[in-house]
Amino acid sequence: MDEFLITTTTLPDPDEAKYLDTHDFVAISFWIISIAMMASTIFFFLQSFTVKNHWRDSLHVGGLVTFVAAVHYMYMREYWVEVHKSPIVYRYIDWSITVPLQMIEFNLILKAAGKPVTAMMFWRLLIGTVAMLAFGFLGETHTIEVWMGFVLGMLGWFFILYEIFFGEAGDVSTDCSKAVRWSFNAMRIIVTAGWSIYPLGYVFGLMLGQVNDEMLNIVYNIADFVNKIAFVLACWSAAKSDKGTSSSIEMERDAEKGPATDRLLSGRESAGSDTD
């Protein structure tokens, strides 16, 4: 009589597969970054009421950067958990919205500092942004040769760096206050050193194949955390350091104090006239 060895295996619960696994560090990183982006959005919008009026647009745009990123990170997490592949389309859609908004910040921070900047400065930064992202996406999706996408995308990035260091933005920033110069330089460092992570990931992950999707996405997620939140925090730092026009909250307080002060002064004047 033949003996049969019957083995049983525990299949993963399909319902549990839709949620975070304790060993899926990529999905966990997506979740952490999405929550951090949401918290940053609330912080920046609330802080916009505590800074001077001419800085509010900068913090509003910064809040949009983190809000858009938070929404896309929720979808990227779901995509990774379900498919276990890099969410290339979601990531590039996120960058196509948030990176131009970050370029607007260079314009807004200089305008808030009272410096004469032209609209062409933003359009030049936008051209570099579109080239950088478009060719990077075409290379990653193999629509064009991978090396060609890398070279053309790098040219777009170098164009951005030239503008913020040696172009109109770089020239105008030298005449700003110490706080604004510090924030502007911090933003330039992020665009230079922080953004360098993405082409490095492109080279080692896509061109050389030496980095797997798990490590690449964790590195990209950490880079987005720094390059978006720290970028807007630099704008917030400049706004909080400005001692110029009163903020909206301060103006409301002054408006409330105004009638009370007027009544007090009029009461003193009437009391003085009665004494006379």
Secondary structure as a PSIPRED ss2 file (coil, helix, strand):
# PSIPRED VFORMAT (PSIPRED V4.0)

   1 M C   1.000  0.000  0.000
   2 D C   1.000  0.000  0.000
   3 E C   1.000  0.000  0.000
   4 F C   1.000  0.000  0.000
   5 L C   1.000  0.000  0.000
   6 I C   1.000  0.000  0.000
   7 T C   1.000  0.000  0.000
   8 T C   1.000  0.000  0.000
   9 T C   1.000  0.000  0.000
  10 T C   1.000  0.000  0.000
  11 L C   1.000  0.000  0.000
  12 P C   1.000  0.000  0.000
  13 D C   1.000  0.000  0.000
  14 P C   1.000  0.000  0.000
  15 D C   1.000  0.000  0.000
  16 E H   0.000  1.000  0.000
  17 A H   0.000  1.000  0.000
  18 K H   0.000  1.000  0.000
  19 Y C   1.000  0.000  0.000
  20 L C   1.000  0.000  0.000
  21 D C   1.000  0.000  0.000
  22 T C   1.000  0.000  0.000
  23 H C   1.000  0.000  0.000
  24 D C   1.000  0.000  0.000
  25 F H   0.000  1.000  0.000
  26 V H   0.000  1.000  0.000
  27 A H   0.000  1.000  0.000
  28 I H   0.000  1.000  0.000
  29 S H   0.000  1.000  0.000
  30 F H   0.000  1.000  0.000
  31 W H   0.000  1.000  0.000
  32 I H   0.000  1.000  0.000
  33 I H   0.000  1.000  0.000
  34 S H   0.000  1.000  0.000
  35 I H   0.000  1.000  0.000
  36 A H   0.000  1.000  0.000
  37 M H   0.000  1.000  0.000
  38 M H   0.000  1.000  0.000
  39 A H   0.000  1.000  0.000
  40 S H   0.000  1.000  0.000
  41 T H   0.000  1.000  0.000
  42 I H   0.000  1.000  0.000
  43 F H   0.000  1.000  0.000
  44 F H   0.000  1.000  0.000
  45 F H   0.000  1.000  0.000
  46 L H   0.000  1.000  0.000
  47 Q H   0.000  1.000  0.000
  48 S C   1.000  0.000  0.000
  49 F C   1.000  0.000  0.000
  50 T C   1.000  0.000  0.000
  51 V C   1.000  0.000  0.000
  52 K E   0.000  0.000  1.000
  53 N H   0.000  1.000  0.000
  54 H H   0.000  1.000  0.000
  55 W H   0.000  1.000  0.000
  56 R H   0.000  1.000  0.000
  57 D H   0.000  1.000  0.000
  58 S H   0.000  1.000  0.000
  59 L H   0.000  1.000  0.000
  60 H H   0.000  1.000  0.000
  61 V H   0.000  1.000  0.000
  62 G H   0.000  1.000  0.000
  63 G H   0.000  1.000  0.000
  64 L H   0.000  1.000  0.000
  65 V H   0.000  1.000  0.000
  66 T H   0.000  1.000  0.000
  67 F H   0.000  1.000  0.000
  68 V H   0.000  1.000  0.000
  69 A H   0.000  1.000  0.000
  70 A H   0.000  1.000  0.000
  71 V H   0.000  1.000  0.000
  72 H H   0.000  1.000  0.000
  73 Y H   0.000  1.000  0.000
  74 M H   0.000  1.000  0.000
  75 Y H   0.000  1.000  0.000
  76 M H   0.000  1.000  0.000
  77 R H   0.000  1.000  0.000
  78 E H   0.000  1.000  0.000
  79 Y H   0.000  1.000  0.000
  80 W H   0.000  1.000  0.000
  81 V H   0.000  1.000  0.000
  82 E H   0.000  1.000  0.000
  83 V H   0.000  1.000  0.000
  84 H C   1.000  0.000  0.000
  85 K C   1.000  0.000  0.000
  86 S C   1.000  0.000  0.000
  87 P C   1.000  0.000  0.000
  88 I H   0.000  1.000  0.000
  89 V H   0.000  1.000  0.000
  90 Y H   0.000  1.000  0.000
  91 R H   0.000  1.000  0.000
  92 Y H   0.000  1.000  0.000
  93 I H   0.000  1.000  0.000
  94 D H   0.000  1.000  0.000
  95 W H   0.000  1.000  0.000
  96 S H   0.000  1.000  0.000
  97 I H   0.000  1.000  0.000
  98 T H   0.000  1.000  0.000
  99 V H   0.000  1.000  0.000
 100 P H   0.000  1.000  0.000
 101 L H   0.000  1.000  0.000
 102 Q H   0.000  1.000  0.000
 103 M H   0.000  1.000  0.000
 104 I H   0.000  1.000  0.000
 105 E H   0.000  1.000  0.000
 106 F H   0.000  1.000  0.000
 107 N H   0.000  1.000  0.000
 108 L H   0.000  1.000  0.000
 109 I H   0.000  1.000  0.000
 110 L H   0.000  1.000  0.000
 111 K H   0.000  1.000  0.000
 112 A H   0.000  1.000  0.000
 113 A C   1.000  0.000  0.000
 114 G C   1.000  0.000  0.000
 115 K C   1.000  0.000  0.000
 116 P C   1.000  0.000  0.000
 117 V C   1.000  0.000  0.000
 118 T C   1.000  0.000  0.000
 119 A H   0.000  1.000  0.000
 120 M H   0.000  1.000  0.000
 121 M H   0.000  1.000  0.000
 122 F H   0.000  1.000  0.000
 123 W H   0.000  1.000  0.000
 124 R H   0.000  1.000  0.000
 125 L H   0.000  1.000  0.000
 126 L H   0.000  1.000  0.000
 127 I H   0.000  1.000  0.000
 128 G H   0.000  1.000  0.000
 129 T H   0.000  1.000  0.000
 130 V H   0.000  1.000  0.000
 131 A H   0.000  1.000  0.000
 132 M H   0.000  1.000  0.000
 133 L H   0.000  1.000  0.000
 134 A H   0.000  1.000  0.000
 135 F H   0.000  1.000  0.000
 136 G H   0.000  1.000  0.000
 137 F H   0.000  1.000  0.000
 138 L H   0.000  1.000  0.000
 139 G H   0.000  1.000  0.000
 140 E H   0.000  1.000  0.000
 141 T C   1.000  0.000  0.000
 142 H C   1.000  0.000  0.000
 143 T C   1.000  0.000  0.000
 144 I C   1.000  0.000  0.000
 145 E C   1.000  0.000  0.000
 146 V H   0.000  1.000  0.000
 147 W H   0.000  1.000  0.000
 148 M H   0.000  1.000  0.000
 149 G H   0.000  1.000  0.000
 150 F H   0.000  1.000  0.000
 151 V H   0.000  1.000  0.000
 152 L H   0.000  1.000  0.000
 153 G H   0.000  1.000  0.000
 154 M H   0.000  1.000  0.000
 155 L H   0.000  1.000  0.000
 156 G H   0.000  1.000  0.000
 157 W H   0.000  1.000  0.000
 158 F H   0.000  1.000  0.000
 159 F H   0.000  1.000  0.000
 160 I H   0.000  1.000  0.000
 161 L H   0.000  1.000  0.000
 162 Y H   0.000  1.000  0.000
 163 E H   0.000  1.000  0.000
 164 I H   0.000  1.000  0.000
 165 F H   0.000  1.000  0.000
 166 F C   1.000  0.000  0.000
 167 G C   1.000  0.000  0.000
 168 E H   0.000  1.000  0.000
 169 A H   0.000  1.000  0.000
 170 G H   0.000  1.000  0.000
 171 D H   0.000  1.000  0.000
 172 V H   0.000  1.000  0.000
 173 S H   0.000  1.000  0.000
 174 T C   1.000  0.000  0.000
 175 D C   1.000  0.000  0.000
 176 C C   1.000  0.000  0.000
 177 S C   1.000  0.000  0.000
 178 K H   0.000  1.000  0.000
 179 A H   0.000  1.000  0.000
 180 V H   0.000  1.000  0.000
 181 R H   0.000  1.000  0.000
 182 W H   0.000  1.000  0.000
 183 S H   0.000  1.000  0.000
 184 F H   0.000  1.000  0.000
 185 N H   0.000  1.000  0.000
 186 A H   0.000  1.000  0.000
 187 M H   0.000  1.000  0.000
 188 R H   0.000  1.000  0.000
 189 I H   0.000  1.000  0.000
 190 I H   0.000  1.000  0.000
 191 V H   0.000  1.000  0.000
 192 T H   0.000  1.000  0.000
 193 A H   0.000  1.000  0.000
 194 G H   0.000  1.000  0.000
 195 W C   1.000  0.000  0.000
 196 S C   1.000  0.000  0.000
 197 I H   0.000  1.000  0.000
 198 Y H   0.000  1.000  0.000
 199 P H   0.000  1.000  0.000
 200 L H   0.000  1.000  0.000
 201 G H   0.000  1.000  0.000
 202 Y H   0.000  1.000  0.000
 203 V H   0.000  1.000  0.000
 204 F H   0.000  1.000  0.000
 205 G H   0.000  1.000  0.000
 206 L H   0.000  1.000  0.000
 207 M H   0.000  1.000  0.000
 208 L C   1.000  0.000  0.000
 209 G C   1.000  0.000  0.000
 210 Q C   1.000  0.000  0.000
 211 V C   1.000  0.000  0.000
 212 N C   1.000  0.000  0.000
 213 D H   0.000  1.000  0.000
 214 E H   0.000  1.000  0.000
 215 M H   0.000  1.000  0.000
 216 L H   0.000  1.000  0.000
 217 N H   0.000  1.000  0.000
 218 I H   0.000  1.000  0.000
 219 V H   0.000  1.000  0.000
 220 Y H   0.000  1.000  0.000
 221 N H   0.000  1.000  0.000
 222 I H   0.000  1.000  0.000
 223 A H   0.000  1.000  0.000
 224 D H   0.000  1.000  0.000
 225 F H   0.000  1.000  0.000
 226 V H   0.000  1.000  0.000
 227 N H   0.000  1.000  0.000
 228 K H   0.000  1.000  0.000
 229 I H   0.000  1.000  0.000
 230 A H   0.000  1.000  0.000
 231 F H   0.000  1.000  0.000
 232 V H   0.000  1.000  0.000
 233 L H   0.000  1.000  0.000
 234 A H   0.000  1.000  0.000
 235 C H   0.000  1.000  0.000
 236 W H   0.000  1.000  0.000
 237 S H   0.000  1.000  0.000
 238 A H   0.000  1.000  0.000
 239 A H   0.000  1.000  0.000
 240 K H   0.000  1.000  0.000
 241 S H   0.000  1.000  0.000
 242 D C   1.000  0.000  0.000
 243 K C   1.000  0.000  0.000
 244 G C   1.000  0.000  0.000
 245 T C   1.000  0.000  0.000
 246 S C   1.000  0.000  0.000
 247 S E   0.000  0.000  1.000
 248 S H   0.000  1.000  0.000
 249 I H   0.000  1.000  0.000
 250 E H   0.000  1.000  0.000
 251 M H   0.000  1.000  0.000
 252 E H   0.000  1.000  0.000
 253 R H   0.000  1.000  0.000
 254 D H   0.000  1.000  0.000
 255 A H   0.000  1.000  0.000
 256 E H   0.000  1.000  0.000
 257 K H   0.000  1.000  0.000
 258 G H   0.000  1.000  0.000
 259 P H   0.000  1.000  0.000
 260 A H   0.000  1.000  0.000
 261 T H   0.000  1.000  0.000
 262 D H   0.000  1.000  0.000
 263 R H   0.000  1.000  0.000
 264 L H   0.000  1.000  0.000
 265 L H   0.000  1.000  0.000
 266 S H   0.000  1.000  0.000
 267 G H   0.000  1.000  0.000
 268 R H   0.000  1.000  0.000
 269 E H   0.000  1.000  0.000
 270 S H   0.000  1.000  0.000
 271 A H   0.000  1.000  0.000
 272 G H   0.000  1.000  0.000
 273 S H   0.000  1.000  0.000
 274 D H   0.000  1.000  0.000
 275 T H   0.000  1.000  0.000
 276 D C   1.000  0.000  0.000
